[in-house]
Amino acid sequence: MNLKWVPPLDPGFAPAALWNRHYVAAVKKSGRAVPLVIGLERENKLISRYETVVKADADAETLFYAERLVKFLLWAWGGWKVYVGGPAKIGEAIRKAYSPRGARKFDCEMMTTAYGKKFQVVVTTAAKVPAAKEAQISAGGHLKGNRIGFDLGASDYKVSAVKDGEAIFTEEMPWDPKAQPNPEYHYHHVASALHRAAAHLPRVDAIGGSSAGIIVDNEIRVASLLRAVPKKLYPVAAKIFKRLQKKWNVPFVVMNDGDVTALAGALSLGSLGSKGMLGLAMGSSEAAGFMDKRGRILGWLNELAFAPVDYSPRAVADEWAGDIGTGVNYFSQQAVNKLLPAAGIELPKEMGLPERLKEVQALMAQGDARAPKIYETIGIYLGYGLAHYADFYDFRQVLILGRVTTGKGGDIVIEKAQEVLKTEFPELAAKIELRVPDEKSRRVGQAVAAASLPAVKNNF
């Protein structure tokens, strides 16, 4: 596999977008292609389907392709039941890997937790995979009134007071939720932030939130923010937003931070869902969200931090899931940290990720030749990554947010991604537009967009 763009600090990078395209093209050319249909069932019997072709004999290359495909689909679309319709050998391999004792034990446990049902793999034929049935949820874009929006990340949280669509107060505060076992730590940080924002409004009509993790009905089902909370206290932590809603007694809606990123992008266009929006936030982790061309959110997980984008066997493993080549190490502060040794930059071991990023940004501002290589590498990752995402999401606009994209380094990331698309995937470059908000919106835009989530019946 020949890359037109080799990341300067990661020459072994094997982009999933190219690998998959080469595999499918070779299968079709061989004359031995048979259909493979993957179906994923979520809540309320919602079904998403992905159709492709594979080699009939299901060799090692095919098994690898199918496993990586299932892994990506699980974290992009979500599901507690996976239908594998195709050669039985593929289905059995997936069933073995995605089991309580298999290589993908983590994924099984997370999907069980997210959907409240035991994870399972159904081995069947392509013709018997159920038909697609997608959710169609319109969300956000409510700008009238006095609102508060917040955005919870792994290293900081943001809050905005918004009056008739205009932010009149914004604040960004550091915190360390991943290391806190007491749910009251999380609750009181958010509660105090809401009160500080409320002080700038004559009244509070609605509150909207954006949070890392899987959010269902204003409850946190899975989130790295609550990683240190013990199981016996997790039900308390999961209901933090419902406690706040009861206290404030106003419309209160919290959604996954990635979906709010997509909403922010749509709002910046002035027309929800006008072209299909993929939102990517490169912060302490990678957050993603998707809004279709009709302004709908489909109920997908969009947890692309866990979705593979690099097929190199030497790729770095995600510290939480244990799998290699996943988005978190390519589109976040963790990507910057991963690339420091190759760039020849040494920092104290005890230094946190946000501080490490600040050091790189400082080096960039000082003209240090090592720093641009980090951003060039991430930009090349992004170009190939967007091509891979385009195989699963129908979008024409991409909104890029997050601390990694701030400053001159962020400009390099966007430029390199565009160059990769133009030369490696010209058909995509012709129809995909990368959008970057202004410097302030990059950092607090999600909190402002989150404020527009709740609908309010009052006439203002």
C-alpha positions as a printed NumPy array, in Angstrom:
array([[  0.   ,   0.   ,   0.   ],
       [  1.629,   3.222,  -1.204],
       [  0.725,   6.471,   0.519],
       [  1.05 ,   9.757,  -1.314],
       [  1.471,  11.38 ,   2.097],
       [  3.593,   9.689,   4.749],
       [  3.312,  11.221,   8.246],
       [  6.796,  12.583,   9.071],
       [  6.685,  11.253,  12.643],
       [  4.831,   7.992,  11.902],
       [  6.169,   6.361,   8.707],
       [  4.459,   3.04 ,   9.532],
       [  0.968,   4.563,   9.398],
       [ -1.427,   2.294,   7.453],
       [ -4.647,   4.254,   6.858],
       [ -7.821,   2.192,   7.026],
       [ -9.319,   4.185,   4.162],
       [ -6.7  ,   2.984,   1.665],
       [ -6.481,  -0.563,   3.059],
       [-10.224,  -1.116,   2.762],
       [-10.421,   0.367,  -0.72 ],
       [ -7.563,  -1.807,  -1.961],
       [ -9.085,  -4.929,  -0.415],
       [-12.568,  -4.399,  -1.891],
       [-11.134,  -3.511,  -5.309],
       [ -9.006,  -6.681,  -5.32 ],
       [-11.977,  -8.824,  -4.279],
       [-14.16 ,  -7.46 ,  -7.065],
       [-11.382,  -7.964,  -9.597],
       [-10.801, -11.563,  -8.49 ],
       [-14.246, -12.753,  -9.49 ],
       [-14.606, -14.493,  -6.095],
       [-16.649, -11.78 ,  -4.381],
       [-19.586, -12.703,  -2.145],
       [-21.752, -10.296,  -0.144],
       [-21.135,  -9.469,   3.506],
       [-23.883,  -7.578,   5.324],
       [-23.385,  -6.285,   8.875],
       [-26.491,  -5.321,  10.83 ],
       [-26.415,  -3.59 ,  14.202],
       [-29.466,  -3.49 ,  16.471],
       [-29.788,  -0.697,  19.047],
       [-32.54 ,   0.456,  21.368],
       [-36.196,   0.146,  20.309],
       [-35.248,  -2.359,  17.559],
       [-33.454,   0.293,  15.503],
       [-31.252,  -1.322,  12.834],
       [-28.288,   0.013,  10.855],
       [-26.836,  -1.943,   7.927],
       [-23.521,  -1.941,   6.074],
       [-23.077,  -3.875,   2.831],
       [-19.78 ,  -4.846,   1.22 ],
       [-18.085,  -7.777,  -0.523],
       [-15.479, -10.277,   0.671],
       [-13.58 , -13.306,  -0.579],
       [-15.703, -16.45 ,  -0.517],
       [-12.986, -18.521,   1.158],
       [-12.678, -16.033,   4.056],
       [ -8.882, -16.062,   4.269],
       [ -6.851, -14.301,   6.974],
       [ -6.953, -10.973,   5.14 ],
       [-10.735, -11.205,   4.894],
       [-11.141, -12.044,   8.578],
       [ -9.021,  -9.02 ,   9.452],
       [-11.105,  -6.776,   7.186],
       [-14.378,  -8.034,   8.677],
       [-13.226,  -7.676,  12.283],
       [-11.999,  -4.107,  11.792],
       [-15.241,  -3.29 ,   9.987],
       [-17.385,  -4.592,  12.85 ],
       [-15.229,  -2.714,  15.353],
       [-15.682,   0.561,  13.47 ],
       [-19.423,   0.097,  13.006],
       [-19.988,  -0.696,  16.672],
       [-18.453,   2.541,  17.833],
       [-19.779,   4.652,  14.957],
       [-23.369,   3.426,  14.951],
       [-23.688,   1.394,  18.163],
       [-25.541,  -1.811,  18.93 ],
       [-26.09 ,  -4.609,  21.443],
       [-26.743,  -7.22 ,  18.73 ],
       [-24.582,  -7.712,  15.624],
       [-25.862,  -9.667,  12.616],
       [-23.059, -11.041,  10.446],
       [-24.557, -12.052,   7.108],
       [-22.053, -13.807,   4.882],
       [-19.623, -16.738,   4.946],
       [-20.126, -18.659,   8.193],
       [-16.374, -18.654,   8.873],
       [-16.471, -14.862,   9.154],
       [-19.47 , -14.895,  11.462],
       [-17.907, -17.448,  13.791],
       [-14.644, -15.485,  13.936],
       [-16.547, -12.333,  14.869],
       [-18.559, -14.217,  17.489],
       [-15.361, -15.549,  19.068],
       [-13.598, -12.177,  19.102],
       [-16.628, -10.267,  20.381],
       [-17.367, -12.402,  23.406],
       [-16.777, -12.08 ,  27.185],
       [-13.507, -14.014,  26.765],
       [-12.548, -12.771,  23.322],
       [-10.115, -10.135,  22.119],
       [-12.929,  -7.559,  22.048],
       [-14.176,  -8.17 ,  25.585],
       [-14.044,  -4.435,  26.309],
       [-16.342,  -3.615,  23.392],
       [-18.87 ,  -6.256,  24.453],
       [-18.984,  -4.919,  28.002],
       [-19.37 ,  -1.314,  26.876],
       [-22.224,  -2.108,  24.478],
       [-23.979,  -4.145,  27.168],
       [-23.69 ,  -1.205,  29.557],
       [-24.787,   1.33 ,  26.958],
       [-27.919,  -0.518,  25.861],
       [-28.796,  -2.514,  28.973],
       [-28.894,  -5.827,  27.095],
       [-26.411,  -8.676,  26.869],
       [-24.231,  -8.258,  23.801],
       [-24.561, -10.968,  21.154],
       [-23.455, -11.885,  17.641],
       [-25.881, -13.585,  15.259],
       [-24.283, -15.601,  12.446],
       [-26.58 , -15.677,   9.437],
       [-26.74 , -15.149,   5.667],
       [-26.671, -11.811,   3.882],
       [-30.328, -12.2  ,   2.853],
       [-31.486, -12.679,   6.442],
       [-29.957,  -9.555,   7.993],
       [-32.911,  -7.348,   9.052],
       [-33.796,  -4.252,   7.057],
       [-32.544,  -0.875,   8.245],
       [-34.649,   1.18 ,  10.631],
       [-33.08 ,   4.441,  11.757],
       [-34.114,   6.99 ,  14.363],
       [-34.927,  10.453,  13.116],
       [-34.526,  12.942,  15.934],
       [-34.57 ,  16.675,  15.338],
       [-32.532,  18.427,  18.012],
       [-31.26 ,  21.877,  18.856],
       [-31.394,  25.236,  17.182],
       [-33.633,  26.833,  19.822],
       [-32.094,  30.257,  20.327],
       [-34.739,  32.418,  21.992],
       [-34.705,  33.183,  25.689],
       [-32.18 ,  33.141,  28.507],
       [-30.208,  29.932,  28.401],
       [-27.186,  28.229,  29.924],
       [-25.002,  25.834,  27.987],
       [-22.162,  23.695,  29.309],
       [-19.57 ,  21.35 ,  27.829],
       [-17.785,  18.74 ,  29.959],
       [-14.37 ,  17.529,  28.82 ],
       [-11.752,  15.372,  30.478],
       [ -9.415,  18.231,  31.411],
       [-11.692,  21.263,  31.51 ],
       [-15.324,  22.26 ,  31.394],
       [-16.931,  25.268,  29.764],
       [-20.124,  27.175,  30.527],
       [-21.908,  29.963,  28.669],
       [-24.777,  32.29 ,  29.472],
       [-26.702,  32.817,  26.232],
       [-29.364,  35.448,  25.606],
       [-31.393,  35.14 ,  22.389],
       [-28.596,  33.197,  20.713],
       [-25.741,  35.459,  21.795],
       [-23.191,  34.414,  24.41 ],
       [-22.932,  37.193,  26.985],
       [-20.682,  35.23 ,  29.348],
       [-18.293,  32.327,  28.834],
       [-15.949,  30.591,  31.22 ],
       [-13.482,  27.719,  30.932],
       [-12.303,  25.947,  34.079],
       [ -9.823,  23.088,  34.611],
       [-10.839,  19.937,  36.468],
       [ -9.776,  16.302,  36.837],
       [-12.94 ,  14.158,  36.724],
       [-11.279,  10.921,  35.604],
       [ -9.405,  10.614,  38.909],
       [-12.363,  11.378,  41.212],
       [-14.261,   8.424,  42.764],
       [-16.881,  10.595,  44.485],
       [-19.829,  11.586,  42.215],
       [-20.318,  14.714,  44.314],
       [-17.107,  16.107,  42.828],
       [-18.675,  16.021,  39.378],
       [-22.062,  17.255,  40.547],
       [-20.772,  20.261,  42.457],
       [-18.434,  21.399,  39.683],
       [-21.293,  21.471,  37.186],
       [-23.75 ,  22.96 ,  39.697],
       [-21.422,  25.828,  40.608],
       [-20.713,  26.556,  36.935],
       [-24.449,  26.848,  36.238],
       [-24.858,  29.313,  39.101],
       [-21.962,  31.462,  37.841],
       [-23.54 ,  31.626,  34.399],
       [-26.999,  32.315,  35.825],
       [-25.637,  35.399,  37.571],
       [-25.327,  37.036,  34.129],
       [-28.962,  36.415,  33.111],
       [-32.213,  37.987,  34.334],
       [-33.671,  34.467,  34.578],
       [-32.919,  30.952,  33.301],
       [-35.374,  29.527,  30.778],
       [-33.491,  26.38 ,  29.748],
       [-30.219,  24.514,  30.232],
       [-28.41 ,  22.419,  27.642],
       [-25.291,  20.329,  28.067],
       [-22.59 ,  18.609,  26.074],
       [-20.645,  15.776,  27.695],
       [-18.1  ,  13.186,  26.699],
       [-19.532,   9.673,  26.841],
       [-22.734,   7.867,  25.942],
       [-25.782,   9.839,  27.093],
       [-29.26 ,   8.269,  27.021],
       [-32.297,  10.127,  28.392],
       [-30.079,  12.592,  30.272],
       [-28.25 ,   9.71 ,  31.976],
       [-24.554,   8.923,  31.577],
       [-24.436,   5.279,  30.487],
       [-20.7  ,   5.132,  29.668],
       [-18.11 ,   7.883,  30.148],
       [-14.39 ,   8.097,  30.765],
       [-15.193,  11.143,  32.936],
       [-16.569,   8.702,  35.531],
       [-13.813,   6.129,  35.156],
       [-12.793,   6.305,  38.836],
       [-16.335,   6.07 ,  40.224],
       [-16.869,   2.614,  41.828],
       [-19.729,   0.45 ,  40.56 ],
       [-21.804,   0.861,  43.695],
       [-21.788,   4.647,  43.256],
       [-22.14 ,   4.702,  39.475],
       [-25.971,   4.888,  39.51 ],
       [-25.644,   8.115,  41.519],
       [-23.092,   9.538,  39.1  ],
       [-25.187,   8.52 ,  36.09 ],
       [-28.116,  10.639,  37.303],
       [-26.181,  13.869,  37.912],
       [-28.007,  15.701,  35.12 ],
       [-31.415,  14.563,  36.352],
       [-30.536,  15.886,  39.812],
       [-29.651,  19.227,  38.283],
       [-32.807,  19.259,  36.178],
       [-34.918,  18.736,  39.304],
       [-33.092,  21.526,  41.107],
       [-33.472,  24.111,  38.337],
       [-36.946,  23.002,  37.192],
       [-36.479,  24.174,  33.596],
       [-36.167,  22.258,  30.294],
       [-32.82 ,  20.435,  30.576],
       [-31.23 ,  18.425,  27.741],
       [-27.769,  16.839,  27.655],
       [-26.294,  15.148,  24.584],
       [-23.029,  13.529,  23.554],
       [-20.375,  16.164,  22.905],
       [-19.823,  14.967,  19.37 ],
       [-23.446,  15.481,  18.38 ],
       [-23.299,  18.965,  19.876],
       [-20.204,  19.625,  17.763],
       [-22.227,  18.726,  14.665],
       [-25.036,  20.969,  15.876],
       [-22.563,  23.827,  16.365],
       [-21.413,  23.38 ,  12.793],
       [-24.946,  23.387,  11.465],
       [-25.777,  26.536,  13.438],
       [-22.681,  28.241,  12.043],
       [-24.064,  27.628,   8.565],
       [-27.3  ,  29.338,   9.529],
       [-29.345,  26.328,   8.375],
       [-29.606,  23.082,  10.252],
       [-28.627,  20.047,   8.205],
       [-28.304,  21.93 ,   4.939],
       [-25.56 ,  19.667,   3.614],
       [-24.91 ,  16.965,   6.204],
       [-22.52 ,  17.814,   9.036],
       [-19.785,  15.774,  10.687],
       [-18.373,  17.398,  13.794],
       [-14.956,  16.492,  15.217],
       [-13.628,  17.884,  18.475],
       [ -9.931,  17.254,  19.122],
       [ -9.594,  17.774,  22.848],
       [ -8.449,  15.467,  25.625],
       [-10.06 ,  12.733,  23.534],
       [-11.758,  12.621,  20.136],
       [-15.442,  13.517,  20.09 ],
       [-17.603,  13.141,  17.006],
       [-21.172,  13.776,  16.004],
       [-23.305,  13.648,  12.905],
       [-26.347,  15.532,  11.639],
       [-27.877,  14.424,   8.357],
       [-28.991,  16.603,   5.463],
       [-32.445,  17.049,   6.989],
       [-31.149,  18.316,  10.32 ],
       [-31.709,  15.029,  12.128],
       [-29.596,  13.167,  14.647],
       [-29.87 ,   9.432,  14.001],
       [-29.192,   8.101,  17.479],
       [-25.789,   6.658,  16.555],
       [-23.02 ,   6.416,  19.132],
       [-20.426,   8.355,  17.122],
       [-17.744,   7.354,  19.638],
       [-14.998,   7.497,  17.039],
       [-12.282,   7.654,  19.686],
       [-12.648,   3.855,  19.822],
       [-13.011,   3.345,  16.051],
       [ -9.907,   2.117,  14.142],
       [ -8.279,   4.404,  11.576],
       [ -4.79 ,   2.834,  11.396],
       [ -4.23 ,  -0.819,  10.454],
       [ -0.536,  -0.889,  11.286],
       [  0.275,  -3.807,  13.633],
       [  2.698,  -1.462,  15.433],
       [  0.096,   1.22 ,  16.168],
       [ -0.199,   2.511,  19.742],
       [ -2.901,   0.954,  21.949],
       [ -5.701,   2.926,  23.544],
       [ -5.056,   2.983,  27.308],
       [ -8.695,   2.275,  28.14 ],
       [ -9.902,  -0.217,  25.507],
       [ -6.539,  -1.85 ,  24.841],
       [ -7.067,  -1.934,  21.067],
       [ -4.599,  -0.424,  18.603],
       [ -4.952,   2.163,  15.853],
       [ -8.092,   3.813,  17.238],
       [ -9.016,   7.455,  16.732],
       [ -8.159,   8.711,  20.212],
       [ -4.43 ,   8.415,  19.473],
       [ -4.745,  10.307,  16.178],
       [ -7.191,  13.151,  16.796],
       [ -6.716,  14.439,  20.337],
       [ -4.21 ,  15.662,  22.906],
       [ -3.209,  12.023,  23.233],
       [ -2.052,  12.127,  19.621],
       [  0.217,  15.061,  20.44 ],
       [  1.613,  13.182,  23.429],
       [  2.178,  10.036,  21.36 ],
       [  4.257,  11.967,  18.829],
       [  6.517,  13.792,  21.296],
       [  9.303,  11.134,  21.365],
       [  9.468,  10.944,  17.561],
       [  9.663,  14.745,  17.444],
       [ 12.557,  14.708,  19.915],
       [ 10.659,  16.683,  22.544],
       [ 11.161,  15.594,  26.156],
       [  8.777,  16.744,  28.878],
       [  8.458,  15.818,  32.577],
       [  6.637,  12.506,  33.098],
       [  4.291,  14.038,  35.657],
       [  3.091,  16.721,  33.212],
       [ -0.546,  16.304,  32.153],
       [ -1.843,  16.227,  28.589],
       [ -3.177,  19.815,  28.531],
       [  0.164,  21.126,  29.793],
       [  2.053,  19.033,  27.237],
       [ -0.038,  20.518,  24.466],
       [  0.656,  24.015,  25.789],
       [  4.397,  23.289,  25.687],
       [  4.128,  22.201,  22.056],
       [  2.104,  25.314,  21.241],
       [  4.765,  27.445,  22.931],
       [  7.493,  25.766,  20.892],
       [  5.437,  26.402,  17.789],
       [  5.173,  30.094,  18.641],
       [  8.95 ,  30.234,  19.237],
       [  9.675,  28.832,  15.783],
       [ 11.016,  25.489,  17.035],
       [ 11.305,  23.227,  13.961],
       [ 10.202,  20.145,  15.911],
       [  6.691,  21.338,  16.702],
       [  5.329,  21.696,  13.131],
       [  6.12 ,  18.021,  12.47 ],
       [  3.592,  17.031,  15.116],
       [  0.861,  19.073,  13.479],
       [  1.811,  17.907,   9.982],
       [  1.515,  14.308,  11.144],
       [ -1.895,  14.889,  12.722],
       [ -3.035,  16.716,   9.584],
       [ -2.108,  13.727,   7.417],
       [ -3.907,  11.459,   9.886],
       [ -6.968,  13.692,   9.514],
       [ -6.999,  13.644,   5.727],
       [ -6.97 ,   9.855,   5.589],
       [ -9.306,   9.655,   8.574],
       [-11.963,  11.819,   6.93 ],
       [-11.84 ,   9.61 ,   3.834],
       [-12.482,   6.617,   6.084],
       [-15.347,   8.348,   7.899],
       [-16.911,   9.23 ,   4.547],
       [-17.452,   5.514,   3.911],
       [-19.902,   5.419,   6.836],
       [-21.27 ,   8.965,   7.102],
       [-22.908,  11.   ,   4.319],
       [-21.566,  14.493,   4.982],
       [-20.503,  17.519,   2.98 ],
       [-19.354,  19.743,   5.83 ],
       [-16.818,  18.974,   8.564],
       [-16.507,  21.218,  11.596],
       [-13.147,  20.907,  13.38 ],
       [-12.974,  22.035,  17.022],
       [-10.816,  21.444,  20.086],
       [ -7.589,  22.595,  21.704],
       [ -5.396,  20.664,  19.275],
       [ -6.692,  22.886,  16.466],
       [ -5.915,  26.208,  18.147],
       [ -3.133,  28.51 ,  16.971],
       [ -0.755,  28.119,  14.035],
       [ -0.484,  24.383,  14.601],
       [ -4.189,  24.008,  13.971],
       [ -3.811,  25.789,  10.645],
       [ -1.184,  23.229,   9.636],
       [ -3.52 ,  20.369,  10.607],
       [ -6.3  ,  21.685,   8.363],
       [ -3.95 ,  22.488,   5.453],
       [ -2.371,  19.031,   5.487],
       [ -5.753,  17.305,   5.707],
       [ -6.97 ,  19.255,   2.68 ],
       [ -3.816,  18.384,   0.719],
       [ -4.284,  14.68 ,   1.468],
       [ -7.889,  14.78 ,   0.31 ],
       [ -7.048,  16.687,  -2.89 ],
       [ -4.273,  14.347,  -3.986],
       [ -5.332,  10.972,  -2.555],
       [ -9.141,  11.29 ,  -2.666],
       [ -9.98 ,  13.993,  -5.233],
       [-13.594,  12.837,  -5.554],
       [-14.092,  13.55 ,  -1.848],
       [-12.133,  16.811,  -1.864],
       [-14.527,  18.118,  -4.521],
       [-17.55 ,  17.738,  -2.252],
       [-16.255,  17.987,   1.343],
       [-15.623,  21.335,   2.984],
       [-13.572,  21.625,   6.174],
       [-14.841,  24.403,   8.384],
       [-12.935,  25.925,  11.28 ],
       [-14.683,  28.486,  13.502],
       [-12.892,  31.53 ,  14.847],
       [-10.442,  31.11 ,  17.73 ],
       [-12.975,  31.796,  20.489],
       [-15.639,  29.527,  19.011],
       [-13.138,  26.688,  18.715],
       [-12.919,  26.547,  22.498],
       [-16.379,  27.464,  23.765],
       [-18.602,  26.897,  20.722],
       [-19.983,  23.609,  22.007],
       [-21.236,  25.177,  25.236],
       [-23.084,  27.826,  23.238],
       [-24.576,  25.243,  20.864],
       [-25.578,  23.064,  23.817],
       [-27.638,  25.944,  25.182],
       [-29.881,  25.652,  22.102],
       [-30.793,  22.006,  22.762],
       [-33.924,  22.359,  24.924],
       [-37.195,  23.503,  23.412],
       [-39.126,  26.022,  25.521],
       [-42.881,  26.502,  25.202],
       [-42.9  ,  30.123,  26.403],
       [-43.174,  32.937,  23.9  ],
       [-40.362,  35.466,  24.343]])
